[in-house]
Amino acid sequence: MYNDKICEKAKLLKLLDDIEVLVRSGQINDAAKSIKGIKMKQVERSNFWRVANLAQRCGLPMFALRALYPLIYGEKSEIRAPSGKELLEYGFSLLMVGASGESKKIFNKIDSEKEKRVELYHAYACITEWNYSEAAQFLNTYIDGFSEEKPYQLYVAYLNLALSQFYSGKVSKALETVTELIDLLDDSEHSFLKANSHELLGQILIEKENNLKAKKELLWAQNLLGKQNSVFNLFIRKSLAIILASEKGVAKASDEFKKIRSEALKTQQWEIVRQIDFLTSKFSDDQVKFLNIYFSTPHENYRKYMLDQFSRSTSIPETFHIHSPSNGTQEKSMIFDLASGGLKGKKCVFEPGRVEHRLLSSLLKDLYKPRRIATLHSEIYPDEYFNPHSSPLKIHQTVRRARKKINEYNLPLEISETDGSYSIQIKRGARVQVSSETGAKTSHDHRIVQLRMNFEGDCFSAKDAAETLDLSLRSATYVLKKEVGRSIRRVGSGPLIKYKFVS
C-alpha cells in the first residue's frame, strides 16, 4: 500500500511535468485535456497550487478555483491556513474570471516578501478596474524588488507601468519608461513585447502632438507583428486613424473608424469598439453620443479619462436616456426607468433592490462588453465570496427569472449570453433612464433613499417609516437600526424614540 502511494505520487509529478512542457511549447489543447483528467482527491495538498497554476495557463481558471476553494474558504482552511502560493493562484484565478475586487482582498493577505508576483498580480487587478495610479505603485514596487533570473516578467511589468503612467496622466513619465523598455528589449527575441512597446510609444507621441514620429513608431510595430496578429493590428490602425482625424478632420478618418469598429465587433474586441465610438464622438464634438458612451461605461476612472479627453467642457446630468450603441440615435418611443423598475408611468416590474433589479443595474452599467458571471456575482451579492460550485448557478437562475419578467411584461430589453458572459440589449426605439451614480443598490439602499426623500431634515418614527416603506413595524425598525450610525441618528429614547438623517 505504501509503495503504491509512492508510485501514484511519482506518476502525478511526472504528469505535471509533462503538462508544463506542453504549455511551454504552445500545445494548450493537449495540456488542458490532461488537466481535466486530474482527480484532485488523489493530489497531495503540496501540489494543489501547481495544478491551479497549470490550469490557469491552459485557460481553465474555473478548474483552478474549484481545486483551491476548499483550501481558501472550506473546512481544510480551518485545519491549515492557506499558503502564500495557494492564495496567489486562487487570487489570480479570481481575476481571470472577473472577480477583481475579491482577488485584491486575497492579494492583501499575501506576504509580498515571500511571493514577489503578488505585486504584479495586484497591479493587473487595478488595471482591469481602470485604477492606473494604484497599478503604477504596485508595478514600481515589483520592478524595484525584481530578482528572478528570467527577465520576461520584468519586461511585462515595465510595459504595464508605462501604460499605467500614460492613462493616469503622467505622459512624460510614460515616455521615459517605455524608452527604457525599448532599450532593454533591443537584443531580445521578444517580438510581441517589442511591437507593443513601439505601439505604446506611438500613442504617447500622439498625445505629445508629435504625429510624424508617432506614425513612424506605429508603422514599425505594424511591420514587426501587425500582419501576423489581426487584433494587434486593430490597435495600430486605431492610432493611425487618430493621426488622420487630428490632421485632416474626422470626415477623412470616418471610413477607417467604421472598418475598425466592424472588425472589432467580429473579433469580440469590445474595448476597441468602445474606444472607436468615443473617438468619433470626440472628433465630431457629438455630446449626445459622448454621454451615451459615458453612461454605458462602468469604471469611474475611465469616465474621468473620457471627460478629460473630450473636446469641450461637458456637464454630466443626474439622469440620462441610454440606448444600445449599435442602434444609433433615433426617436424614443418607450422609456424603461431603472430607478423605479418599470416603464415610465407604468407598473413596477422589477422591485428596486431585489436581486433581479440588481442584475439589470449591473448589466446596464456596460452596454459594450458582456459581463462575466463572477463580475455580476460581485455586484449583485457584494457581501458574498464567489463560490465556483454554487455562484454561477445563482446567476443563471437570476437571469432566467429576469428574462421571464421581461417577456411577460413585453419590456424593450433582451438579455443574451456570449461564451458564458451576459449582456443586455435595449431594443430599437427604446431608451433606459439611468442615474449618474454607479453600482447596483440593495433593497436596503433603496429604502434609505425613499426615507430620505420623505423625511430629509425632519424627525420621524419607526411607524412613519413603516407606512412610507409599506413594511411591518418590526421590519421598518430593523431597517432603521441597521442604518443608525451611518446616515441616520437616534433622537430621544424609549417608546418616544425618533430618527433623523445626519445632515
C-alpha positions as CSV (number, residue, x, y, z in Angstrom):
1,M,0.0,0.0,0.0
2,Y,2.8,2.4,0.9
3,N,4.7,1.6,-2.3
4,D,1.5,2.1,-4.3
5,K,1.1,5.6,-2.8
6,I,4.7,6.5,-3.7
7,C,4.1,5.2,-7.2
8,E,0.9,7.3,-7.6
9,K,2.7,10.4,-6.3
10,A,5.6,9.9,-8.8
11,K,3.0,9.4,-11.7
12,L,1.3,12.7,-10.8
13,L,4.6,14.6,-10.6
14,K,5.5,13.2,-14.0
15,L,2.1,14.2,-15.4
16,L,2.5,17.8,-14.1
17,D,6.0,18.0,-15.6
18,D,4.6,16.7,-18.9
19,I,1.8,19.3,-18.8
20,E,4.3,22.0,-18.1
21,V,6.2,21.0,-21.3
22,L,3.0,21.1,-23.3
23,V,2.1,24.6,-22.1
24,R,5.6,26.0,-22.8
25,S,5.5,24.5,-26.3
26,G,2.1,26.0,-27.0
27,Q,0.2,22.8,-27.1
28,I,-2.6,24.3,-24.9
29,N,-5.4,22.0,-26.0
30,D,-3.5,18.8,-25.2
31,A,-2.4,20.4,-21.8
32,A,-6.0,21.3,-21.0
33,K,-7.2,17.8,-21.8
34,S,-4.6,16.4,-19.3
35,I,-5.6,18.9,-16.6
36,K,-9.3,18.0,-16.9
37,G,-8.4,14.4,-16.3
38,I,-6.8,15.1,-12.9
39,K,-8.8,14.0,-9.8
40,M,-8.0,16.4,-7.0
41,K,-8.8,13.8,-4.4
42,Q,-5.6,12.0,-5.5
43,V,-3.5,15.1,-5.4
44,E,-1.4,15.9,-2.3
45,R,-2.0,19.4,-0.9
46,S,1.5,20.5,-1.6
47,N,0.8,20.2,-5.3
48,F,-2.6,21.9,-5.4
49,W,-1.2,25.3,-6.2
50,R,0.8,23.9,-9.1
51,V,-2.2,22.2,-10.6
52,A,-4.1,25.5,-10.3
53,N,-1.2,27.4,-12.0
54,L,-1.2,25.0,-14.9
55,A,-5.0,25.2,-15.2
56,Q,-4.9,29.0,-15.4
57,R,-2.2,28.8,-18.2
58,C,-4.4,26.4,-20.1
59,G,-7.4,28.8,-19.9
60,L,-9.2,26.8,-17.2
61,P,-9.5,29.3,-14.3
62,M,-12.7,27.8,-13.0
63,F,-10.9,24.4,-12.7
64,A,-8.3,26.2,-10.6
65,L,-10.9,27.9,-8.4
66,R,-12.7,24.6,-7.8
67,A,-9.4,22.9,-6.9
68,L,-8.3,25.6,-4.4
69,Y,-11.7,26.7,-2.9
70,P,-11.7,24.1,-0.1
71,L,-8.3,25.3,1.0
72,I,-9.2,29.0,1.0
73,Y,-12.7,29.0,2.4
74,G,-13.7,25.4,3.2
75,E,-13.0,23.0,6.1
76,K,-9.4,22.4,5.0
77,S,-8.7,26.2,5.6
78,E,-9.6,25.7,9.2
79,I,-7.3,22.7,9.6
80,R,-4.4,24.5,8.0
81,A,-4.3,28.1,6.8
82,P,-3.8,28.5,3.0
83,S,-0.2,29.1,2.0
84,G,1.0,32.2,0.1
85,K,1.3,30.1,-3.2
86,E,-2.3,28.8,-2.8
87,L,-3.6,32.3,-2.1
88,L,-1.7,33.7,-5.0
89,E,-3.0,31.2,-7.5
90,Y,-6.6,31.5,-6.2
91,G,-6.5,35.3,-6.3
92,F,-5.2,35.3,-9.9
93,S,-7.8,32.8,-10.9
94,L,-10.5,35.1,-9.5
95,L,-9.0,37.9,-11.5
96,M,-9.2,35.8,-14.7
97,V,-12.9,35.1,-14.2
98,G,-13.8,38.7,-13.5
99,A,-13.8,39.0,-9.7
100,S,-11.2,41.7,-9.4
101,G,-12.5,43.1,-6.1
102,E,-12.3,39.7,-4.3
103,S,-8.9,39.0,-5.9
104,K,-7.5,42.2,-4.4
105,K,-8.7,41.1,-1.0
106,I,-6.9,37.8,-1.4
107,F,-3.7,39.5,-2.6
108,N,-3.8,41.7,0.5
109,K,-3.4,38.6,2.7
110,I,-0.1,37.6,1.0
111,D,3.4,38.5,2.2
112,S,5.0,40.2,-0.8
113,E,8.4,39.4,0.5
114,K,7.8,35.7,0.1
115,E,5.6,35.9,-3.1
116,K,7.0,38.6,-5.3
117,R,4.5,38.1,-8.0
118,V,1.7,39.4,-5.8
119,E,2.7,43.0,-6.6
120,L,2.4,42.2,-10.4
121,Y,-1.0,40.5,-10.0
122,H,-2.3,43.2,-7.8
123,A,-1.4,45.7,-10.5
124,Y,-3.3,43.6,-13.1
125,A,-6.4,43.7,-10.8
126,C,-6.1,47.5,-10.6
127,I,-5.7,47.8,-14.4
128,T,-8.9,45.8,-15.0
129,E,-10.7,48.4,-12.9
130,W,-9.0,51.3,-14.7
131,N,-7.2,52.2,-11.5
132,Y,-3.9,53.0,-13.2
133,S,-2.5,55.3,-10.5
134,E,-2.6,52.4,-7.9
135,A,-1.4,49.9,-10.5
136,A,1.7,52.0,-11.1
137,Q,2.6,51.9,-7.4
138,F,2.4,48.1,-7.3
139,L,4.4,47.9,-10.6
140,N,7.2,50.2,-9.3
141,T,7.5,48.0,-6.1
142,Y,7.6,44.9,-8.2
143,I,10.3,46.3,-10.5
144,D,12.4,47.6,-7.6
145,G,12.4,44.2,-5.9
146,F,12.8,42.1,-9.1
147,S,15.2,39.2,-8.6
148,E,14.2,36.4,-11.0
149,E,16.7,35.0,-13.4
150,K,14.5,35.3,-16.5
151,P,13.7,39.0,-17.3
152,Y,10.5,38.4,-19.3
153,Q,8.2,39.2,-16.3
154,L,10.3,42.4,-15.7
155,Y,9.7,43.5,-19.3
156,V,6.0,42.8,-18.9
157,A,6.0,44.9,-15.7
158,Y,7.8,47.8,-17.5
159,L,5.2,47.8,-20.3
160,N,2.3,47.8,-17.9
161,L,4.0,50.6,-15.9
162,A,4.3,52.8,-19.0
163,L,0.7,52.1,-19.8
164,S,-0.4,52.9,-16.3
165,Q,1.6,56.2,-16.3
166,F,0.1,57.1,-19.6
167,Y,-3.5,56.6,-18.6
168,S,-3.1,58.3,-15.2
169,G,-1.9,61.4,-17.0
170,K,1.8,61.1,-16.4
171,V,2.7,61.2,-20.1
172,S,6.4,62.3,-19.7
173,K,7.0,59.5,-17.2
174,A,5.4,57.0,-19.5
175,L,7.7,58.2,-22.3
176,E,10.8,57.7,-20.1
177,T,9.6,54.2,-19.0
178,V,8.7,52.9,-22.5
179,T,12.0,54.3,-23.9
180,E,13.9,52.4,-21.2
181,L,12.0,49.3,-22.0
182,I,12.7,49.5,-25.7
183,D,16.4,49.8,-24.9
184,L,16.1,46.7,-22.6
185,L,14.4,44.7,-25.4
186,D,16.9,45.7,-28.1
187,D,18.9,42.4,-28.0
188,S,16.0,40.2,-27.0
189,E,13.8,37.9,-29.2
190,H,10.5,39.0,-27.6
191,S,9.0,40.4,-30.8
192,F,5.5,40.7,-29.3
193,L,6.7,42.9,-26.4
194,K,8.8,44.9,-28.8
195,A,5.8,45.6,-31.1
196,N,3.6,46.5,-28.1
197,S,6.3,48.9,-26.7
198,H,6.6,50.8,-30.0
199,E,2.8,50.8,-30.4
200,L,2.5,52.4,-26.9
201,L,5.3,54.9,-27.8
202,G,3.2,55.8,-30.8
203,Q,0.2,56.6,-28.6
204,I,2.4,58.7,-26.2
205,L,3.8,60.7,-29.1
206,I,0.3,61.4,-30.4
207,E,-0.6,62.8,-27.0
208,K,2.5,64.9,-27.2
209,E,1.4,66.1,-30.7
210,N,4.4,64.6,-32.5
211,N,2.4,62.8,-35.2
212,L,5.3,62.4,-37.6
213,K,7.4,60.4,-35.2
214,A,4.3,58.6,-33.8
215,K,3.4,57.3,-37.3
216,K,6.9,56.1,-37.7
217,E,6.8,54.1,-34.5
218,L,3.3,52.7,-35.3
219,L,4.4,51.5,-38.8
220,W,7.5,49.9,-37.3
221,A,5.4,48.0,-34.8
222,Q,2.9,47.0,-37.6
223,N,5.7,45.7,-39.8
224,L,7.1,43.7,-37.0
225,L,3.9,42.0,-35.9
226,G,0.8,43.6,-37.2
227,K,0.3,41.5,-40.3
228,Q,0.5,38.3,-38.2
229,N,-1.8,39.4,-35.4
230,S,-5.1,40.9,-36.6
231,V,-6.2,42.1,-33.1
232,F,-2.9,43.9,-32.5
233,N,-3.2,45.4,-36.0
234,L,-6.6,46.9,-35.0
235,F,-4.8,48.9,-32.2
236,I,-2.2,50.1,-34.7
237,R,-4.9,51.1,-37.2
238,K,-6.9,52.9,-34.5
239,S,-3.9,55.1,-33.6
240,L,-3.1,55.8,-37.3
241,A,-6.8,56.8,-37.7
242,I,-6.4,59.2,-34.7
243,I,-3.5,60.9,-36.5
244,L,-5.5,61.1,-39.7
245,A,-8.5,62.6,-37.9
246,S,-6.4,65.2,-36.0
247,E,-4.6,66.3,-39.1
248,K,-7.4,66.2,-41.8
249,G,-10.6,66.1,-39.8
250,V,-13.0,63.3,-38.7
251,A,-14.6,63.1,-42.2
252,K,-11.4,61.8,-43.7
253,A,-10.9,59.2,-41.0
254,S,-14.6,58.2,-40.8
255,D,-14.4,55.2,-43.2
256,E,-11.4,53.8,-41.4
257,F,-13.0,54.2,-38.0
258,K,-16.1,52.3,-39.3
259,K,-14.0,49.5,-40.7
260,I,-12.0,49.1,-37.4
261,R,-15.3,49.1,-35.4
262,S,-16.8,46.4,-37.7
263,E,-13.8,44.2,-37.4
264,A,-13.6,44.7,-33.7
265,L,-17.2,43.6,-33.3
266,K,-16.5,40.4,-35.4
267,T,-13.5,39.5,-33.2
268,Q,-15.2,40.5,-30.0
269,Q,-12.7,43.2,-29.1
270,W,-15.3,45.2,-27.1
271,E,-13.0,47.8,-25.7
272,I,-11.8,48.8,-29.2
273,V,-15.5,49.2,-30.2
274,R,-15.9,51.5,-27.1
275,Q,-12.8,53.5,-27.9
276,I,-13.8,54.0,-31.6
277,D,-17.2,55.3,-30.5
278,F,-15.6,57.6,-28.0
279,L,-13.1,58.9,-30.6
280,T,-15.8,59.6,-33.2
281,S,-17.8,61.5,-30.6
282,K,-14.7,63.4,-29.6
283,F,-13.6,64.4,-33.1
284,S,-17.2,65.2,-34.2
285,D,-17.9,67.0,-31.0
286,D,-21.1,64.9,-30.6
287,Q,-22.1,65.5,-27.0
288,V,-25.2,63.2,-27.1
289,K,-23.2,60.3,-28.4
290,F,-20.5,61.0,-25.8
291,L,-23.0,60.9,-22.9
292,N,-24.4,57.6,-24.2
293,I,-20.9,56.1,-24.1
294,Y,-20.2,57.7,-20.7
295,F,-23.3,56.3,-19.1
296,S,-22.7,52.9,-20.8
297,T,-19.2,52.5,-19.3
298,P,-18.7,51.0,-15.8
299,H,-15.4,52.3,-14.4
300,E,-15.4,55.7,-12.8
301,N,-11.7,56.3,-13.7
302,Y,-12.4,55.6,-17.3
303,R,-15.3,58.1,-17.2
304,K,-13.0,60.7,-15.8
305,Y,-10.5,59.9,-18.6
306,M,-13.2,60.4,-21.2
307,L,-14.2,63.8,-19.7
308,D,-10.6,64.9,-19.7
309,Q,-10.2,63.9,-23.3
310,F,-13.4,65.2,-24.7
311,S,-13.1,68.3,-26.9
312,R,-15.2,70.6,-24.8
313,S,-16.4,71.1,-21.3
314,T,-19.4,68.8,-20.6
315,S,-21.7,68.8,-17.6
316,I,-22.9,65.3,-16.6
317,P,-26.7,65.2,-16.0
318,E,-28.1,63.3,-13.0
319,T,-30.0,61.0,-15.3
320,F,-29.7,60.1,-19.0
321,H,-31.6,58.0,-21.5
322,I,-29.2,55.4,-22.8
323,H,-29.6,53.2,-25.9
324,S,-27.6,50.2,-27.3
325,P,-24.5,51.5,-29.1
326,S,-25.4,49.5,-32.3
327,N,-28.8,51.2,-32.6
328,G,-27.7,54.8,-33.1
329,T,-29.7,57.9,-32.4
330,Q,-33.4,57.6,-33.1
331,E,-36.8,58.7,-31.8
332,K,-37.6,57.2,-28.4
333,S,-41.0,55.5,-28.1
334,M,-40.6,53.7,-24.8
335,I,-38.5,54.6,-21.7
336,F,-37.7,52.0,-19.1
337,D,-36.9,53.7,-15.8
338,L,-34.2,51.7,-14.0
339,A,-34.8,53.5,-10.7
340,S,-38.4,52.5,-10.5
341,G,-38.0,49.2,-12.2
342,G,-40.7,49.7,-14.9
343,L,-41.8,51.6,-17.9
344,K,-42.2,55.3,-17.3
345,G,-45.6,55.9,-15.8
346,K,-46.5,52.3,-15.6
347,K,-46.4,49.4,-13.0
348,C,-43.1,48.5,-11.4
349,V,-41.9,45.1,-12.8
350,F,-38.5,44.8,-11.1
351,E,-38.8,45.8,-7.4
352,P,-35.8,48.2,-6.7
353,G,-33.2,46.5,-4.7
354,R,-34.3,42.9,-5.3
355,V,-31.9,40.5,-6.9
356,E,-33.4,40.7,-10.4
357,H,-33.3,44.5,-10.3
358,R,-29.7,44.4,-9.2
359,L,-28.9,42.2,-12.1
360,L,-30.4,44.7,-14.5
361,S,-28.4,47.5,-12.8
362,S,-25.2,45.6,-13.2
363,L,-25.8,44.6,-16.9
364,L,-26.8,48.2,-17.8
365,K,-23.6,49.6,-16.4
366,D,-21.8,48.3,-19.5
367,L,-23.5,48.2,-22.9
368,Y,-20.3,47.3,-24.7
369,K,-18.6,44.4,-23.0
370,P,-20.5,41.3,-21.9
371,R,-20.3,40.9,-18.1
372,R,-18.7,37.8,-16.7
373,I,-20.6,35.7,-14.2
374,A,-18.1,36.4,-11.4
375,T,-18.4,40.2,-12.1
376,L,-22.2,40.0,-11.9
377,H,-22.0,38.0,-8.7
378,S,-19.6,40.5,-7.0
379,E,-22.0,43.4,-7.8
380,I,-25.3,41.6,-7.1
381,Y,-24.0,39.9,-3.9
382,P,-21.3,42.3,-2.7
383,D,-21.0,40.7,0.7
384,E,-20.5,37.1,-0.5
385,Y,-17.4,35.3,-1.7
386,F,-17.5,33.9,-5.2
387,N,-18.1,30.1,-4.9
388,P,-17.1,28.3,-8.1
389,H,-19.5,25.5,-7.3
390,S,-22.7,27.4,-6.5
391,S,-22.4,31.1,-7.6
392,P,-22.7,30.5,-11.3
393,L,-26.0,28.6,-10.8
394,K,-27.3,31.6,-8.7
395,I,-26.6,34.0,-11.5
396,H,-28.1,31.7,-14.2
397,Q,-31.3,31.3,-12.1
398,T,-31.5,35.1,-11.6
399,V,-31.1,35.7,-15.4
400,R,-33.8,33.1,-16.1
401,R,-36.2,34.9,-13.7
402,A,-35.4,38.3,-15.2
403,R,-35.9,37.1,-18.8
404,K,-39.3,35.7,-17.8
405,K,-40.4,39.0,-16.4
406,I,-39.1,40.9,-19.5
407,N,-41.1,38.6,-21.8
408,E,-44.2,38.6,-19.5
409,Y,-44.4,42.5,-19.5
410,N,-43.1,42.9,-23.0
411,L,-40.3,45.2,-21.9
412,P,-37.9,46.6,-24.6
413,L,-34.9,44.7,-23.2
414,E,-33.2,41.5,-24.1
415,I,-30.5,39.6,-22.1
416,S,-28.2,37.5,-24.2
417,E,-25.3,35.1,-23.5
418,T,-21.9,35.1,-25.2
419,D,-19.3,32.5,-24.2
420,G,-20.7,32.3,-20.7
421,S,-21.0,36.1,-20.2
422,Y,-24.2,38.1,-20.2
423,S,-25.1,41.4,-21.9
424,I,-28.3,43.4,-22.2
425,Q,-29.6,45.0,-25.4
426,I,-32.1,47.9,-25.5
427,K,-34.5,47.4,-28.4
428,R,-34.7,49.9,-31.3
429,G,-36.7,53.0,-30.5
430,A,-36.5,52.4,-26.7
431,R,-34.3,54.0,-24.0
432,V,-33.4,53.2,-20.4
433,Q,-33.2,56.1,-17.9
434,V,-30.2,55.6,-15.7
435,S,-28.6,57.6,-13.0
436,S,-25.0,59.1,-12.9
437,E,-24.4,57.0,-9.8
438,T,-22.8,53.7,-10.4
439,G,-23.3,50.4,-8.5
440,A,-26.2,48.0,-8.1
441,K,-28.0,49.1,-5.0
442,T,-29.6,46.7,-2.5
443,S,-33.2,46.9,-1.3
444,H,-31.9,48.4,1.9
445,D,-30.2,51.2,0.0
446,H,-33.4,52.0,-1.9
447,R,-35.4,52.1,1.3
448,I,-33.0,54.6,2.8
449,V,-33.2,56.8,-0.3
450,Q,-37.0,56.6,-0.1
451,L,-36.9,57.6,3.6
452,R,-34.5,60.5,2.9
453,M,-36.8,61.8,0.2
454,N,-39.7,61.9,2.6
455,F,-38.1,63.0,5.9
456,E,-34.9,64.9,5.0
457,G,-34.4,67.5,7.8
458,D,-37.3,66.2,9.9
459,C,-37.6,63.7,12.8
460,F,-39.7,60.6,12.1
461,S,-40.7,57.5,14.0
462,A,-40.5,53.8,13.1
463,K,-44.2,53.9,12.5
464,D,-43.7,56.7,10.0
465,A,-41.0,54.7,8.3
466,A,-43.2,51.5,8.2
467,E,-46.1,53.5,6.4
468,T,-43.7,55.1,3.9
469,L,-41.9,51.8,3.1
470,D,-45.1,49.7,3.2
471,L,-43.4,47.4,5.8
472,S,-44.4,45.9,9.1
473,L,-43.3,47.9,12.1
474,R,-40.9,45.2,13.0
475,S,-39.2,45.2,9.6
476,A,-39.1,49.0,9.5
477,T,-37.4,49.1,12.9
478,Y,-34.8,46.6,11.6
479,V,-34.1,48.9,8.6
480,L,-33.6,51.9,10.9
481,K,-31.4,50.0,13.4
482,K,-29.2,48.8,10.5
483,E,-28.7,52.4,9.3
484,V,-28.1,54.1,12.7
485,G,-24.5,55.2,13.0
486,R,-24.3,55.7,9.2
487,S,-26.7,58.2,7.7
488,I,-29.3,58.1,10.5
489,R,-29.1,59.0,14.2
490,R,-31.5,58.4,17.1
491,V,-33.3,61.3,18.7
492,G,-34.5,60.6,22.3
493,S,-35.1,57.2,23.8
494,G,-37.7,54.7,24.9
495,P,-41.1,54.5,23.3
496,L,-41.0,58.1,22.0
497,I,-37.7,57.5,20.1
498,K,-37.4,59.3,16.8
499,Y,-34.9,59.2,13.9
500,K,-33.3,61.9,11.8
501,F,-30.9,61.9,8.9
502,V,-27.4,63.2,9.5
503,S,-27.0,66.4,7.6
